[in-house]
Amino acid sequence: MFLTFATGFGLSGGLILAIGAQNAFVLGQGLRRQYPAMVALICALCDAILIVAGVAGLGTLVARYPLLTQIAAWGGGAFLIWYGLGAFCRLFQTETLSETNLKTHGWKAVLSTTLAVTLLNPHVYLDTVVMLGGIGGQFPADERLFFALGAVSASFVWFFGIALGAAWLAPYVARPITWKIIDATTACVVWLIAWHLLAPEISRLLA
């Protein structure tokens, strides 16, 4: 059973390490020290629900209906373009971690943005429901729970690690140039993901 747990942990960790819109957002919230623990908890819980659903058989079901992935691609791509535009616009503002310059958002705004970055990102579903769910479904029924627990554990370790770790590093990255680099990287990453999502759909429409 430990081997099954370790397999789930390793596979989930390998997938989640990839730089994406969700990771960039969690890192940014940690550096800004704006509800980093709440953000990490929401992301990890969403992953947990999707992983368990995927291992339980939802991944196989979703794979049978391509229309669902197309809808997710258009919706997720539109959101990522909008989110990247916000990061790009911040390049022309002065942003630091000082009390006078740092914009503080309420927990409701942070909550809604966290849910949007997580649930409107098709890659989240592909990684958790389809990929991890499909792999976990190949294990014997009595081992699937341990696979899911391993995958969920990796998600909790990762999100709390980068959120709280970034909060600890915040005093050392308070210079405006640091934030310009973060915002520029965020914009490039999310726009690149949006392109990968929308390019096949645009090609399909033009064909």
N, C-alpha and C positions, 0 to 999 in steps of 0.2 A: 504493500500500500504506500510506503514511503516513496518508492520509485515512481509510482503514478503521481503522487503529490509533487515530487520534484520535476517531473515532466511537465505538468501543468504550470508550475511556477516558472520554469525555464522558458517555455514557449510564450507565455504571457509576457514575461519580462522582455524577451527579444522583440516582440511586436510593439510593446509600449515605449521602448527606448527611442523609437524613430521620432525625429523632430516633426511636430505637427502643430496645428492651430491650438489644440487643447493644451498640449505641453507648454507652448509659448504663453498662453493665457495664465496657466497656473504659476509659471515662473514669474511672470510680470506681477501677479497679485502678491506673490511672496515677497518680491523685492519692494513693492509699494507698502507692504505690511497691512494690506486691506483684507481682513478675514481670511488669511491663508489656510487655517485649519478647516474652516467651513467649506472653502473651495475644494480642498483636497478630499474632504469627506464626501461631498456631492459627486465628484468625479469617480471616486472609488466605489461608491454605492451604485451609481449608474452602471459602471463596468460589471459589478457583481451581479446585478439583476440580469443584464444582457448575457453574461457568460453562462449563468445558470439556465437561462431560457434556451440558449444555443445548445448546451449540452443535453438539455431535456428534449431536443428535437426541433426547435424553431428554426435553426440554421438550415436544415434539410428542406423545411417547408418554404422558406424565403427563396431558396435557390431555384425553386420550381416556377417562380413568377418574376420574370425579368422586368415587368412593368414597375414593380416596387423599387428595384434598384435605379430605374430611370427617373422616377419621381424623386428619390433621395438625391440623385446626382444633381438635378436642376435646382432643387431647394437648397441643398448644401452648398453648391457652387455659388448661388446668389448671395447666401449669407456670408461666405468666406470673402467674396469680393467686397462686400460692405464692411466687414470687419477689418480687412486689410487697408481699406481706404481710410478708416479711422486712425490706424497706426501710422499711415503715410502722412496724414495731416498733422500729426503730433511732431513730425520732424521739424516743422516750422515754428514750433512753440518751445519755450524754455521750461523744461521739466526737471526737477530735482527731488530729492527726498526731504528737503527742508520743510518745516511746518508751515512756512508762508507760501511756498510754491506748490506743494503737493496737493492735488485735488483728491478729496475724500468722498467716496461714493457710499451711500447707505447700503445696508446689508441686503435689502430687497433688490436693488439694482445689480449688485454683485451676484446675487442668487440667480436672477433671470438671465444674466449674461453667461454665467457658468452653465446653466441648463441648455442655453442656446448653443454655446460652443461645443457642448458634449453631444446633445441629441440631434442637432442639425448637421452633424459631421458624418457623412456616409462611411468614412474610414473606421469610425468607432464600431459600426454595425458589421462591417466586413471583417474586422479583426476579432471581435468578441462573438457575435452570433454565428457568422458563417464559418470563419476559419477555426477558432477555438472550439466552437460548438460542433463543427464537423469532425475535428480530430477527437474531441472528447467522446463523441458518440460512437467512435470505433472501439472504445474500451468496453469490457464486460460491464453489465449493469451495476454490479456491486463495487466497481472501481471508479465509476464516473463521478461520484461525489468527491472522492479524493482528488481527482483531476481538477474538478471545478474549484475546490478549496485551494489548491495550489495556484491556479490561475488568478483567483480573487486575491489571495495573499500578496502576489506580486504587484497587483494593481494598488493595493493599500500601501505597501512599502514604497513604491515609486512615487505616488502622488504626495504622500505626506513627507517623503524625503526631499523632493524638489521644492515643495511649498514652504516647509519650515526651514529647510536649509537656505533657501533664498532669503527668507526673512532674517536669518542670522547674518547673512552676507550684506544685507541692505546698507549698513553704515559705511561699508567699504566701496560701494558703487554709487555714491551720491552725486557724482559729477554729471552735468548735463550731457556731455559727450557719450557717457555710458548709456543713457536713455535713448539717445539718437541711434546708437548701434542696435539696441534692443528693439526699438520700433521699426527700424529699417529691416532688420532680420525677420521680425514678425510679419511685416507686410509682404516681403518676398516669399516667405514660407507659405503663408495662407493663399497668396495669389498663385503660386506654383501648384498647390494642391487643387485649387479651383480649376486651373487649366487642365490638369490631369483628369478631373471629374467631368468637365464640360466638353473637352475636345472630342471624345468618342461620340457624344450625343450630337454635337454640331455636325460632325462628319456624317453621321447617320441621317440627319435632316437634309444635308446637301447632296447626299448620294442619289 
